[in-house]
C-alpha cells in the first residue's frame, strides 16, 4: 500500500526476524469454545526468532532501520519494567552491535524477574527514573538522550511500546503474510496495547476483520489506532473499530478471572503458553466473543499470539495464582 507524503520516513526495513511465522490449528481449543475443528488458528508471532520473540520485532525492523539511517550507535526506549518492546530493543542492539538504554518508571525491586532478567543478560543499561506517568517518563528519556549525546554517543529514541506510523508498517506486512496463509480469514483477534500492531492489521485487512482487545496500556485505544491507521493511508474511523474494552479489569497490571481462564484453557487444550497482560487478555476477548456469538462456527478466526511470555515470570499475581492451580484431571 502507498503511504501519504510525510507519514513516515522512506526507509527499507532491516531484517531481524524469522518470517513467515507459522499458523497452527487449535482444534481442541476450538471445541471448548463451541467452534468447528478447522475454525480456530493461532498465528505464532511469539516465534519470530530473536530475543525470545514477539510482535515488537516486526516494528523494530522499521524503527531501527530509521535509527541506523540517522547514524545511531545507541538505542534508547521507554516502557513498563516488564516491557516486551524494551527486551527486544536490547536483543536487536546486541544483534547489530549497538548499545541499548532502557528507561523505566519507578524504582527497581529487590530482584529482577521476567523480562528484566533478559534485559540484563542482553547487556542493556537499565535506568529507573523514579517518575510515574507517560509525560514524566518521556521527559526523563529525553534527559537520558541528552546525557548520552554529551558523552559522545549518537542515541536514537524509539517510541514507547515501539509504536508509530512507521512501526505499524511491520503489521501491514504481517497482514499480507497472514492472508497468504489463511485466505478465508474472517476475524483476527489481537491484543491492543500501544496500538501499532492493530493499526497495521486494520490498514490491510479492514476494520471489520480485526478485533482488538484493550489491555489498558493507553487511555483512548480507538483514537490511537485510528491515528496510526490514518498515517498509513487507511480510512479507519475510531468509531468503526472493533474493540473489546471489557478485559482490562482493575487495570493494566491486574490478573482477572477471565484471563486466568484463558491462560489455563490455551495451555491445557493446546499446550500454548500466553502471558497475563497481552495474549491472555486477547484470548479472554476471543472467548467472550465466541460466547456472545460474534465469533461463530464456520468462520475462520485467528488468534495473533504476540509473544510476551517472559512477562509471565515477572507478574507477581500470576506467580501467586500458579501456586494454587490443581493438576489437570
ZATIMAR-925411 format. One line per field, with one value per residue (C-alpha): residue number from 0; chain; x, z, y. Coordinates in pm, 1 decimal. Layout:
! residues N
num [NUM,...]
cadena [A,...]
px [X,...]
pz [Z,...]
py [Y,...]
***
This chain:
! residues 329
num [0,1,2,3,4,5,6,7,8,9,10,11,12,13,14,15,16,17,18,19,20,21,22,23,24,25,26,27,28,29,30,31,32,33,34,35,36,37,38,39,40,41,42,43,44,45,46,47,48,49,50,51,52,53,54,55,56,57,58,59,60,61,62,63,64,65,66,67,68,69,70,71,72,73,74,75,76,77,78,79,80,81,82,83,84,85,86,87,88,89,90,91,92,93,94,95,96,97,98,99,100,101,102,103,104,105,106,107,108,109,110,111,112,113,114,115,116,117,118,119,120,121,122,123,124,125,126,127,128,129,130,131,132,133,134,135,136,137,138,139,140,141,142,143,144,145,146,147,148,149,150,151,152,153,154,155,156,157,158,159,160,161,162,163,164,165,166,167,168,169,170,171,172,173,174,175,176,177,178,179,180,181,182,183,184,185,186,187,188,189,190,191,192,193,194,195,196,197,198,199,200,201,202,203,204,205,206,207,208,209,210,211,212,213,214,215,216,217,218,219,220,221,222,223,224,225,226,227,228,229,230,231,232,233,234,235,236,237,238,239,240,241,242,243,244,245,246,247,248,249,250,251,252,253,254,255,256,257,258,259,260,261,262,263,264,265,266,267,268,269,270,271,272,273,274,275,276,277,278,279,280,281,282,283,284,285,286,287,288,289,290,291,292,293,294,295,296,297,298,299,300,301,302,303,304,305,306,307,308,309,310,311,312,313,314,315,316,317,318,319,320,321,322,323,324,325,326,327,328]
cadena [A,A,A,A,A,A,A,A,A,A,A,A,A,A,A,A,A,A,A,A,A,A,A,A,A,A,A,A,A,A,A,A,A,A,A,A,A,A,A,A,A,A,A,A,A,A,A,A,A,A,A,A,A,A,A,A,A,A,A,A,A,A,A,A,A,A,A,A,A,A,A,A,A,A,A,A,A,A,A,A,A,A,A,A,A,A,A,A,A,A,A,A,A,A,A,A,A,A,A,A,A,A,A,A,A,A,A,A,A,A,A,A,A,A,A,A,A,A,A,A,A,A,A,A,A,A,A,A,A,A,A,A,A,A,A,A,A,A,A,A,A,A,A,A,A,A,A,A,A,A,A,A,A,A,A,A,A,A,A,A,A,A,A,A,A,A,A,A,A,A,A,A,A,A,A,A,A,A,A,A,A,A,A,A,A,A,A,A,A,A,A,A,A,A,A,A,A,A,A,A,A,A,A,A,A,A,A,A,A,A,A,A,A,A,A,A,A,A,A,A,A,A,A,A,A,A,A,A,A,A,A,A,A,A,A,A,A,A,A,A,A,A,A,A,A,A,A,A,A,A,A,A,A,A,A,A,A,A,A,A,A,A,A,A,A,A,A,A,A,A,A,A,A,A,A,A,A,A,A,A,A,A,A,A,A,A,A,A,A,A,A,A,A,A,A,A,A,A,A,A,A,A,A,A,A,A,A,A,A,A,A,A,A,A,A,A,A,A,A,A,A,A,A,A,A,A,A,A,A]
px [0.0,121.9,176.8,67.5,355.0,533.1,359.7,681.6,1042.3,1120.5,1337.3,1367.3,1331.9,1633.3,1564.2,1567.3,1308.4,1232.0,947.5,685.3,581.7,369.5,-7.1,-116.5,-458.1,-614.0,-888.7,-918.1,-937.4,-1194.6,-1407.8,-1400.7,-1549.8,-1817.5,-1636.0,-1552.8,-1215.5,-1092.9,-1238.0,-961.9,-595.9,-305.4,-59.3,265.6,429.4,584.2,815.5,985.0,1329.4,1536.9,1539.6,1264.8,1029.5,721.3,535.5,763.4,1030.6,824.0,804.3,1172.6,1266.7,1137.3,1221.2,1575.0,1624.3,1537.2,1776.4,2059.9,1990.4,2037.4,2375.1,2267.4,2501.3,2267.7,1901.6,1701.4,1341.1,1081.3,816.4,699.8,968.0,829.9,818.0,847.3,947.4,1234.4,1355.6,1351.4,1519.8,1802.3,1814.8,1824.8,2101.8,2303.1,2247.6,2358.3,2645.6,2467.9,2421.2,2076.0,1947.6,1606.0,1427.0,1165.1,934.0,953.5,1233.1,1397.1,1259.1,1460.2,1530.1,1496.0,1236.2,1080.5,1187.2,1421.7,1640.0,1663.8,1732.5,2036.4,2155.6,2131.3,2357.7,2117.7,2171.4,1857.8,1760.2,1489.3,1375.6,1161.5,885.9,532.5,309.9,387.8,472.4,725.3,875.2,909.8,1086.5,1319.5,1401.7,1482.2,1723.6,1889.9,1929.1,2093.7,2329.1,2432.9,2489.7,2701.9,2915.4,2972.4,2714.1,2468.0,2138.0,1806.9,1492.7,1249.5,879.3,703.3,593.9,767.5,453.7,446.0,315.0,648.9,643.2,287.9,418.6,550.8,194.5,79.8,338.6,220.4,-136.7,-17.3,162.9,-149.3,-372.5,-135.5,-161.0,-535.5,-705.6,-1053.5,-974.0,-1284.9,-1150.2,-808.1,-807.4,-514.9,-413.9,-447.1,-164.0,22.0,-177.9,51.6,0.1,-376.0,-337.6,-120.8,-366.6,-662.1,-482.4,-451.7,-745.4,-1008.7,-1174.1,-1436.9,-1182.3,-978.3,-1093.2,-861.9,-871.6,-779.7,-519.4,-517.2,-184.1,-329.1,-622.0,-804.5,-712.5,-956.1,-815.9,-458.0,-528.2,-726.4,-441.7,-178.3,-404.4,-463.1,-88.3,-73.9,-328.1,-620.7,-966.2,-1047.0,-1257.3,-1226.6,-1599.1,-1586.2,-1308.7,-1390.9,-1253.5,-1327.6,-1293.5,-1409.5,-1084.2,-882.9,-1031.8,-892.5,-600.4,-308.2,-118.4,-415.3,-488.1,-860.1,-1064.9,-1135.1,-760.2,-689.9,-945.5,-785.2,-434.3,-548.3,-763.6,-493.5,-229.2,-435.0,-611.7,-322.0,-2.6,19.0,152.7,11.0,103.7,-126.3,-107.4,-140.7,-210.8,-405.7,-638.6,-660.3,-763.8,-1014.7,-1161.5,-1181.9,-1361.6,-1608.1,-1672.6,-1741.4,-1982.4,-2181.8,-2193.9,-1966.3,-1721.4,-1911.2,-1869.9,-1794.1,-1579.8,-1200.7,-1074.4,-706.6,-563.1,-248.1,-1.7,210.4,456.0,539.7,568.5,876.7,643.6,457.0,761.9,766.8,395.9,358.1,-16.7,25.7,302.3,88.3,-206.0,11.8,88.4,-281.6,-361.7,-463.5,-333.3,-547.6,-784.8]
pz [0.0,-65.1,218.7,219.8,189.2,517.2,700.9,767.1,664.8,341.8,475.3,398.7,695.0,839.8,858.2,1219.7,1245.2,1100.1,851.4,790.3,1138.6,1140.1,1163.2,1369.3,1405.5,1752.7,1724.5,2093.5,2193.4,1918.3,2052.4,2401.7,2253.0,2050.3,1720.3,1445.5,1442.5,1149.9,1270.2,1505.8,1423.8,1609.4,1428.5,1616.5,1629.9,1954.1,1726.7,1549.7,1646.7,1808.3,2179.9,2289.8,2015.5,1994.4,1781.8,1865.6,1636.4,1325.7,1438.5,1525.7,1173.4,1066.4,1359.1,1390.2,1014.4,1058.4,1354.6,1156.0,860.8,1102.0,1218.6,1562.6,1771.9,2075.7,2100.6,2380.4,2458.8,2733.7,2874.8,3184.6,3362.3,3205.2,2858.3,2575.1,2342.7,2573.4,2586.9,2208.7,2168.9,2381.8,2167.2,1843.6,1980.2,2067.5,1721.2,1546.6,1776.6,1923.1,2280.6,2441.7,2718.8,2864.0,3058.7,3307.7,3558.8,3931.6,4125.6,4089.0,4300.2,4531.9,4249.9,3874.0,3725.7,3386.1,3108.1,3341.5,3365.3,2987.6,2959.7,3183.4,3004.8,2671.8,2805.2,2822.1,3054.1,3267.6,3404.0,3670.0,3676.9,3990.1,3797.3,3715.4,3419.7,3049.5,3027.0,3310.2,3163.1,2822.7,2983.3,3171.6,2848.8,2676.0,2958.6,2915.6,2543.3,2617.4,2869.3,2608.8,2344.0,2586.0,2639.1,2264.2,2178.2,1887.7,2050.1,1876.7,2092.4,1985.2,2062.4,2372.3,2304.6,1969.1,1820.3,1549.2,1194.6,1068.2,1310.1,1207.1,859.8,1014.4,1068.3,724.1,605.6,868.8,741.1,388.6,531.5,717.0,410.7,216.1,495.7,567.7,250.5,400.0,717.3,882.4,1207.6,1363.9,1738.4,1876.3,2199.8,2173.3,2366.8,2225.0,1903.0,1604.5,1571.4,1538.4,1315.3,1066.8,1053.8,1008.5,731.1,524.5,637.6,713.7,1044.2,1011.4,1019.6,1321.7,1683.9,1922.5,2292.5,2502.1,2770.0,2944.3,2808.7,2659.5,2763.7,2428.3,2225.8,1941.3,1879.1,1887.1,1637.2,1409.0,1409.1,1316.9,1050.2,900.4,882.5,677.3,434.5,561.6,639.6,976.8,1191.8,1562.8,1600.0,1338.7,1503.8,1672.5,2026.3,2337.1,2640.0,2891.9,2960.9,3134.7,3478.4,3759.0,3539.9,3313.3,3570.5,3707.5,3665.3,3613.5,3631.8,3253.5,3188.5,3432.0,3243.5,2911.0,3026.8,3157.6,2856.1,2597.6,2796.9,2877.0,2541.7,2307.7,2513.2,2418.6,2684.8,2698.3,2919.4,3170.6,3021.5,2643.3,2491.5,2795.1,2754.1,2376.9,2443.0,2706.4,2447.1,2193.0,2445.9,2525.9,2154.7,2095.4,2388.6,2266.3,1910.9,1748.4,1664.7,1538.5,1373.2,1002.1,1004.0,1019.9,1329.4,1406.1,1746.0,1692.0,1953.7,2001.3,2243.8,2581.8,2765.7,2966.7,3130.0,3288.3,3508.2,3623.2,3707.4,4084.2,4077.4,3811.0,4006.7,4321.8,4124.2,3976.0,4324.7,4372.7,4035.2,4066.9,3809.3,3510.4,3588.7]
py [0.0,354.9,599.0,962.5,1212.5,1274.1,988.2,800.3,825.0,641.3,358.0,-10.1,-245.5,-422.7,-796.3,-910.9,-1189.1,-1529.7,-1495.4,-1609.6,-1711.6,-2027.4,-2055.7,-2355.0,-2518.0,-2521.6,-2786.0,-2875.6,-2511.0,-2455.6,-2742.5,-2591.3,-2272.4,-2447.3,-2393.2,-2640.8,-2814.4,-2601.8,-2271.9,-2156.3,-2095.9,-1934.5,-1706.5,-1762.1,-1422.1,-1537.9,-1740.5,-1450.2,-1576.0,-1303.9,-1222.3,-1466.7,-1348.1,-1130.8,-880.2,-588.5,-731.7,-656.2,-292.4,-272.7,-377.1,-35.6,192.1,58.8,96.3,463.6,492.1,334.8,565.8,854.9,723.8,597.1,384.6,367.1,267.3,429.0,340.1,354.1,124.4,-56.4,-261.3,-581.3,-421.5,-671.9,-390.3,-296.2,-657.0,-686.7,-347.5,-486.8,-801.3,-602.4,-381.9,-691.1,-839.2,-517.6,-424.4,-123.1,-3.5,-26.2,200.1,115.8,390.2,273.4,442.5,386.7,221.2,-119.9,-401.6,-621.4,-866.2,-886.0,-1117.6,-1188.1,-953.8,-765.4,-1076.0,-1092.7,-718.9,-767.6,-1082.0,-898.0,-624.9,-331.7,-37.2,-5.5,335.5,351.6,712.3,722.5,902.0,789.1,871.6,889.7,1265.0,1242.0,925.0,1090.7,1385.6,1152.2,968.4,1297.0,1376.6,1036.4,1105.8,1441.8,1277.7,1021.5,1290.1,1492.4,1181.2,1146.8,882.3,902.6,793.8,732.3,744.8,473.5,526.7,392.6,35.0,55.4,208.6,475.4,506.2,378.2,83.6,-8.1,-90.4,-410.9,-526.9,-426.3,-678.8,-928.4,-896.4,-978.9,-1280.2,-1390.5,-1360.1,-1585.1,-1842.9,-1809.3,-1676.9,-1724.3,-1529.5,-1387.6,-1239.8,-1191.3,-1128.4,-927.5,-759.5,-381.4,-221.1,77.3,48.3,-1.7,-377.6,-342.9,-36.6,-222.0,-511.2,-275.6,-86.1,-404.1,-619.7,-354.5,-271.7,-543.8,-828.8,-715.5,-747.1,-563.5,-646.9,-342.3,-418.6,-80.3,48.6,370.9,588.4,606.2,296.1,363.1,708.4,579.3,300.5,531.2,784.3,526.7,376.1,720.1,770.1,451.2,592.1,384.1,516.1,361.4,596.6,531.9,466.2,189.6,-12.9,-342.8,-311.0,-517.9,-288.6,-548.4,-737.1,-464.6,-528.6,-308.1,-201.2,-285.8,-489.8,-683.1,-1054.0,-1109.5,-1426.9,-1427.8,-1405.8,-1688.7,-1897.1,-1802.2,-1892.2,-2229.7,-2313.0,-2238.2,-2424.3,-2733.2,-2766.3,-2683.4,-2654.7,-2287.1,-2051.0,-1698.9,-1403.5,-1229.1,-879.4,-910.7,-1251.3,-1370.0,-1073.9,-1133.1,-1493.1,-1380.0,-1144.5,-1425.6,-1647.3,-1368.1,-1302.8,-1671.9,-1686.9,-1388.7,-1525.2,-1267.0,-1546.2,-1846.0,-2186.0,-2194.4,-1880.1,-1880.8,-1699.9,-1640.6,-1554.1,-1347.6,-1467.2,-1156.5,-1317.2,-1168.7,-1499.4,-1381.9,-1131.1,-1422.3,-1486.3,-1125.6,-1097.8,-1136.0,-1208.0,-1476.8,-1648.2,-1648.3,-1786.7,-2063.3,-2192.2,-2272.3,-2435.3,-2802.1,-3051.5,-3139.0,-3422.5]
***
